[in-house]
Amino acid sequence: MKKKALFEKLPEKAPSGSPLVYVLAAVALLLFFNYITVGAHVFGDPLLFLKATLVNAGILGAGYWVQSRLAGYIAIHYCDLQQTLVRVALSISAHAVASGGFVLLIAWLYTDKKLFGSTLTVHTLVVLYAVNLTAIVLITGMWETFSALGRWRQHEINTERLMKENVNGQLESLKAQISPHFLFNTLNSLSALIGEDQEKAEQFVDEMARVYRYLLQTNHSSVDQGDSGQLTSLKKELSFIESYGHLLKTRYGEGMKLYIHVEECFLDRRIPPLTLQLLVENAVKHNVIRASRPLTIFILSTVEGQLMVRNNLQKKNLTAGAENIESTHVGLANIITKYKLLSEYRPGLPQPLIESNHEFFTVTLPLIS
């Protein structure tokens, strides 16, 4: 994919300027400010130059501190893309008022009090303030432009990472479904049904086809549809997990129980695709499943609008069998990574909550509007 190759080359952080450049710029500004406020004679008297430099450095430092605090406050409280116009208007207005206050202070010191024998005139101050306002508008516009480009670039990087995580998750799911172990047990279940009940065998084949169709469709949409392929509706995911659960219940019989109860109002919410399959597979891999000790999995919506996936805990012994050896613990890590990436351009999105005690293992998933 060309897009993938492009964004893999982007750095994590934009490069910053050299500190030496900032120091030289600050010195040049201070010298120019001395010349404007006091006059050319400030450079002919070392003591006068030292006094003027100290006073003007204090004024410029205070001005920088106030302006940076204002910029930080506005950036934090009006950070959304939809608030761009409000943020720009507030930035220009706040900086204009703050600059006006410092211009009045300079006028009082150098025009009224004639500090250090200043030759500064009101006309010069007005011109400087007009130039300052123009600079504020230009700098604010440039800042917003570069900020928007930075947010766009970060969004693209996050989308690319999320796509990789989705593909990794789908690869793990496909590997699990096409592994010889899984196929052997699935086909063995089908073979037994054909001899016992052809109607149930046909239903089993239909559910198996739905499982693989969903896996292939999800993989195709994630690669070709960009952002729209990174999430799927809860309704589609539950429909898939019912088919997947049917295969498991056919294989394990009374040893496997799956209960789904989700309020209808949450069915249009979205989650990363194959999230539920990874959690169900995780429960199957790590727990004993027998008719005398059934594994029971609950998928429930909560009053807070989240999805809870819970299973009773009956861990396998280290020598329980091949399934335990095959376990790679990739599923939970994949889900957590997906939600972390989603939260980077969905501020405020809660993260999955994982809880475990001697009775139950529970994962609570946020549902995305």
C-alpha positions as CSV (number, residue, x, y, z in Angstrom):
1,M,0.0,0.0,0.0
2,K,1.5,3.4,-1.0
3,K,-0.2,5.2,1.8
4,K,1.3,2.8,4.4
5,A,4.8,3.3,3.0
6,L,4.4,7.1,3.2
7,F,3.3,7.4,6.8
8,E,5.8,4.9,8.1
9,K,8.5,7.5,7.2
10,L,7.0,10.3,9.3
11,P,8.7,11.1,12.6
12,E,6.8,10.8,15.8
13,K,7.4,14.5,16.7
14,A,8.0,17.5,14.6
15,P,11.6,18.7,14.8
16,S,12.1,21.8,16.9
17,G,14.4,24.7,16.3
18,S,17.9,25.1,17.8
19,P,18.0,26.8,21.2
20,L,20.9,28.9,19.9
21,V,18.6,30.4,17.2
22,Y,16.0,31.4,19.9
23,V,18.7,33.0,22.1
24,L,20.1,35.0,19.2
25,A,16.6,36.1,18.2
26,A,15.9,37.2,21.8
27,V,19.1,39.2,22.0
28,A,18.4,40.9,18.6
29,L,14.8,41.8,19.7
30,L,16.1,43.2,23.0
31,L,18.7,45.4,21.3
32,F,16.1,46.7,18.8
33,F,13.7,47.4,21.7
34,N,16.4,49.4,23.5
35,Y,16.9,51.5,20.3
36,I,13.1,52.1,19.9
37,T,12.3,53.0,23.5
38,V,15.4,54.9,24.6
39,G,17.1,56.1,21.4
40,A,20.5,55.7,19.7
41,H,22.3,57.2,22.6
42,V,21.7,54.1,24.7
43,F,24.6,52.4,22.9
44,G,27.0,55.2,23.8
45,D,26.8,54.8,27.6
46,P,27.6,51.3,29.0
47,L,25.9,52.0,32.3
48,L,22.8,53.4,30.6
49,F,22.8,50.4,28.3
50,L,22.9,48.0,31.2
51,K,20.0,49.7,33.0
52,A,17.8,50.0,29.9
53,T,18.6,46.4,29.0
54,L,17.5,45.1,32.4
55,V,14.3,47.1,32.4
56,N,13.3,46.2,28.9
57,A,14.2,42.6,29.4
58,G,11.8,42.6,32.3
59,I,9.1,44.2,30.2
60,L,9.6,41.8,27.3
61,G,9.8,38.8,29.6
62,A,6.6,39.7,31.4
63,G,4.9,40.2,28.0
64,Y,6.1,36.9,26.8
65,W,4.9,35.2,29.9
66,V,1.4,36.7,29.8
67,Q,1.0,36.0,26.0
68,S,2.1,32.4,26.4
69,R,-0.3,31.8,29.3
70,L,-3.1,33.3,27.3
71,A,-2.2,31.1,24.3
72,G,-2.0,28.0,26.5
73,Y,-5.4,28.7,28.1
74,I,-7.1,29.2,24.8
75,A,-5.5,26.1,23.2
76,I,-6.6,23.9,26.1
77,H,-10.2,25.2,26.5
78,Y,-11.0,25.6,22.8
79,C,-9.0,22.7,21.2
80,D,-11.7,21.1,19.0
81,L,-11.7,21.5,15.3
82,Q,-15.2,22.9,15.4
83,Q,-14.0,25.7,17.7
84,T,-11.3,27.0,15.2
85,L,-13.1,30.3,14.5
86,V,-13.8,30.9,18.2
87,R,-10.2,30.0,19.0
88,V,-8.8,32.4,16.4
89,A,-11.1,35.3,17.4
90,L,-10.2,34.8,21.1
91,S,-6.5,34.6,20.4
92,I,-6.4,37.8,18.3
93,S,-8.6,39.7,20.8
94,A,-6.7,38.5,23.9
95,H,-3.3,39.2,22.5
96,A,-4.4,42.6,21.2
97,V,-5.7,43.6,24.7
98,A,-2.5,42.3,26.4
99,S,-0.3,44.1,23.9
100,G,-2.3,47.2,24.4
101,G,-1.7,47.0,28.2
102,F,2.1,46.7,27.7
103,V,2.0,49.6,25.1
104,L,0.4,51.8,27.8
105,L,3.1,50.8,30.3
106,I,5.8,51.7,27.8
107,A,4.1,55.0,27.0
108,W,4.0,55.9,30.7
109,L,7.7,55.0,31.2
110,Y,9.3,56.3,28.1
111,T,6.9,59.0,26.7
112,D,5.5,60.5,29.9
113,K,8.4,59.9,32.4
114,K,11.2,60.1,29.7
115,L,13.0,57.2,31.4
116,F,16.7,57.1,30.5
117,G,16.2,60.3,28.4
118,S,13.9,58.5,26.0
119,T,13.1,60.0,22.6
120,L,10.1,57.8,22.0
121,T,7.0,59.6,20.6
122,V,3.3,58.7,20.6
123,H,3.4,58.4,16.9
124,T,6.1,55.8,17.0
125,L,4.1,53.9,19.7
126,V,1.0,53.9,17.5
127,V,2.9,52.6,14.5
128,L,4.5,49.9,16.7
129,Y,1.2,48.8,18.0
130,A,-0.3,48.6,14.5
131,V,2.7,46.5,13.4
132,N,2.2,44.3,16.5
133,L,-1.5,43.8,15.7
134,T,-0.6,42.8,12.1
135,A,2.0,40.4,13.4
136,I,-0.5,38.9,15.9
137,V,-3.0,38.2,13.0
138,L,-0.2,36.7,10.8
139,I,1.3,34.5,13.5
140,T,-2.1,33.3,14.7
141,G,-3.0,32.4,11.1
142,M,0.3,30.5,10.6
143,W,0.0,28.8,14.0
144,E,-3.5,27.6,13.2
145,T,-2.4,26.4,9.7
146,F,0.6,24.4,11.1
147,S,-1.5,23.1,14.0
148,A,-4.2,21.9,11.6
149,L,-1.6,20.2,9.4
150,G,-0.1,18.6,12.5
151,R,-3.4,17.3,13.7
152,W,-4.2,16.0,10.2
153,R,-0.8,14.2,10.1
154,Q,-1.3,12.7,13.5
155,H,-4.8,11.6,12.6
156,E,-3.4,9.8,9.5
157,I,-0.6,8.2,11.5
158,N,-3.1,7.0,14.1
159,T,-5.5,5.7,11.4
160,E,-2.6,3.8,9.8
161,R,-1.6,2.3,13.2
162,L,-5.2,1.3,13.9
163,M,-5.5,-0.3,10.5
164,K,-2.3,-2.3,11.3
165,E,-3.8,-3.4,14.6
166,N,-7.1,-4.4,13.0
167,V,-5.2,-6.4,10.3
168,N,-3.1,-8.0,13.1
169,G,-6.3,-8.9,15.0
170,Q,-8.0,-10.3,11.9
171,L,-4.8,-12.3,11.1
172,E,-4.9,-13.9,14.5
173,S,-8.6,-14.7,14.1
174,L,-8.1,-16.1,10.7
175,K,-5.1,-18.2,11.9
176,A,-7.2,-19.5,14.7
177,Q,-10.1,-20.4,12.4
178,I,-7.9,-22.1,9.6
179,S,-5.5,-23.8,12.0
180,P,-5.5,-27.6,11.5
181,H,-6.7,-28.0,15.1
182,F,-9.8,-25.8,14.7
183,L,-10.6,-27.2,11.3
184,F,-10.3,-30.7,12.5
185,N,-12.7,-30.2,15.4
186,T,-15.1,-28.2,13.2
187,L,-15.2,-30.8,10.5
188,N,-15.4,-33.6,13.0
189,S,-18.5,-31.9,14.5
190,L,-20.0,-31.5,11.1
191,S,-19.3,-35.2,10.2
192,A,-21.0,-36.3,13.4
193,L,-24.1,-34.1,12.6
194,I,-24.4,-35.4,9.1
195,G,-24.9,-38.9,10.4
196,E,-27.2,-37.9,13.2
197,D,-29.3,-34.9,12.0
198,Q,-29.0,-33.6,8.5
199,E,-31.1,-30.5,9.3
200,K,-28.7,-29.5,12.1
201,A,-25.8,-30.3,9.8
202,E,-27.1,-27.8,7.2
203,Q,-27.6,-25.2,9.9
204,F,-24.0,-25.8,11.1
205,V,-22.7,-25.3,7.5
206,D,-24.7,-22.1,7.2
207,E,-23.3,-20.7,10.5
208,M,-19.8,-21.7,9.5
209,A,-20.2,-19.9,6.2
210,R,-21.4,-16.8,8.0
211,V,-18.3,-16.9,10.3
212,Y,-15.9,-17.0,7.4
213,R,-17.8,-14.5,5.3
214,Y,-17.7,-12.0,8.2
215,L,-14.0,-12.5,8.7
216,L,-13.3,-12.0,5.0
217,Q,-15.6,-9.0,4.7
218,T,-14.1,-7.3,7.8
219,N,-10.5,-7.8,6.4
220,H,-11.5,-6.4,3.0
221,S,-13.3,-3.3,4.5
222,S,-10.4,-2.5,6.9
223,V,-7.9,-2.4,4.0
224,D,-10.0,-0.7,1.4
225,Q,-12.3,1.7,3.3
226,G,-10.0,3.6,5.5
227,D,-11.6,5.1,8.7
228,S,-15.0,3.5,7.9
229,G,-13.4,0.0,8.1
230,Q,-11.9,0.5,11.6
231,L,-15.2,0.2,13.4
232,T,-18.2,-2.0,13.0
233,S,-21.7,-1.8,14.5
234,L,-22.5,-3.8,17.6
235,K,-25.4,-5.3,15.8
236,K,-23.2,-6.8,13.1
237,E,-20.6,-8.0,15.7
238,L,-23.3,-9.7,17.8
239,S,-24.7,-11.4,14.7
240,F,-21.3,-12.8,13.9
241,I,-20.6,-13.9,17.5
242,E,-23.9,-15.8,17.5
243,S,-22.8,-17.8,14.5
244,Y,-19.4,-18.3,16.0
245,G,-21.0,-19.3,19.3
246,H,-23.1,-21.8,17.4
247,L,-20.0,-23.6,16.2
248,L,-18.5,-23.7,19.7
249,K,-21.8,-25.0,21.3
250,T,-22.1,-27.7,18.6
251,R,-18.5,-28.8,19.3
252,Y,-18.6,-28.7,23.1
253,G,-22.3,-29.5,23.7
254,E,-23.5,-28.8,27.3
255,G,-19.9,-27.7,28.2
256,M,-20.4,-24.4,26.4
257,K,-23.0,-21.8,27.2
258,L,-23.3,-18.3,25.6
259,Y,-25.8,-15.7,26.8
260,I,-26.3,-12.4,25.0
261,H,-28.5,-9.6,26.3
262,V,-27.9,-6.2,24.8
263,E,-30.5,-3.3,24.9
264,E,-31.7,-2.4,21.5
265,C,-30.8,1.2,21.9
266,F,-27.1,0.2,21.9
267,L,-27.1,-1.9,18.7
268,D,-26.1,1.0,16.5
269,R,-23.0,1.8,18.7
270,R,-19.7,0.7,17.3
271,I,-16.6,-1.2,18.4
272,P,-13.5,-2.4,16.7
273,P,-14.3,-5.5,14.5
274,L,-13.7,-9.0,15.9
275,T,-13.3,-7.7,19.4
276,L,-16.0,-10.1,20.8
277,Q,-14.5,-13.0,18.9
278,L,-11.1,-12.4,20.4
279,L,-12.6,-12.3,23.9
280,V,-14.7,-15.5,23.4
281,E,-11.7,-17.3,21.9
282,N,-9.6,-16.1,24.9
283,A,-12.1,-17.6,27.3
284,V,-12.3,-20.9,25.3
285,K,-8.5,-21.2,25.2
286,H,-7.8,-20.6,28.9
287,N,-10.6,-22.4,30.6
288,V,-11.7,-26.0,31.2
289,I,-14.9,-26.9,29.1
290,R,-16.8,-30.0,30.2
291,A,-20.5,-30.9,30.5
292,S,-19.9,-31.2,34.3
293,R,-18.1,-27.9,34.4
294,P,-19.6,-25.7,31.6
295,L,-17.9,-22.6,30.5
296,T,-20.5,-19.8,30.6
297,I,-19.9,-16.6,28.7
298,F,-22.2,-13.5,29.2
299,I,-22.3,-10.6,26.8
300,L,-24.4,-7.8,28.4
301,S,-24.9,-4.1,28.0
302,T,-24.6,-2.0,31.1
303,V,-26.7,1.0,32.3
304,E,-23.6,3.2,31.6
305,G,-23.8,2.3,27.9
306,Q,-20.9,-0.1,27.9
307,L,-20.5,-3.7,26.9
308,M,-19.5,-6.3,29.5
309,V,-18.1,-9.7,28.4
310,R,-17.8,-12.1,31.4
311,N,-17.0,-15.8,31.8
312,N,-16.7,-18.0,34.8
313,L,-13.1,-18.7,35.7
314,Q,-11.9,-22.3,35.6
315,K,-8.3,-22.2,34.3
316,K,-6.7,-25.0,32.5
317,N,-3.6,-26.7,34.1
318,L,-0.3,-26.2,32.3
319,T,-0.6,-29.7,30.9
320,A,-4.2,-29.3,29.8
321,G,-3.5,-29.8,26.1
322,A,-2.4,-28.3,22.8
323,E,-4.9,-25.3,23.0
324,N,-3.1,-24.0,26.1
325,I,0.3,-24.3,24.4
326,E,-1.0,-22.4,21.3
327,S,-2.2,-19.5,23.4
328,T,-0.3,-16.3,22.7
329,H,-2.2,-13.8,24.8
330,V,-2.4,-11.6,21.7
331,G,-6.1,-11.0,21.8
332,L,-6.3,-8.7,24.9
333,A,-3.2,-6.8,23.9
334,N,-4.7,-6.2,20.5
335,I,-8.0,-4.9,21.9
336,I,-6.2,-2.5,24.3
337,T,-4.0,-1.1,21.6
338,K,-6.9,-0.5,19.3
339,Y,-8.8,1.5,22.0
340,K,-5.6,3.5,22.8
341,L,-5.2,4.5,19.2
342,L,-8.9,5.4,18.9
343,S,-8.7,7.6,22.0
344,E,-5.9,9.7,20.4
345,Y,-8.3,11.3,18.0
346,R,-11.5,10.7,20.1
347,P,-10.6,12.6,23.3
348,G,-12.4,11.3,26.4
349,L,-13.0,7.8,25.0
350,P,-12.8,5.4,28.0
351,Q,-10.4,2.4,27.8
352,P,-11.4,-1.2,28.3
353,L,-11.5,-2.3,31.9
354,I,-10.2,-5.8,32.7
355,E,-11.1,-7.4,36.0
356,S,-10.4,-10.9,37.4
357,N,-11.1,-12.7,40.6
358,H,-11.4,-16.3,41.7
359,E,-14.9,-16.6,40.1
360,F,-15.0,-14.5,37.0
361,F,-13.0,-12.9,34.3
362,T,-14.6,-9.7,33.0
363,V,-13.8,-7.2,30.2
364,T,-15.9,-4.0,29.9
365,L,-15.7,-2.4,26.5
366,P,-16.7,1.2,25.7
367,L,-19.3,1.6,22.9
368,I,-18.6,4.4,20.4
369,S,-21.4,6.6,19.2
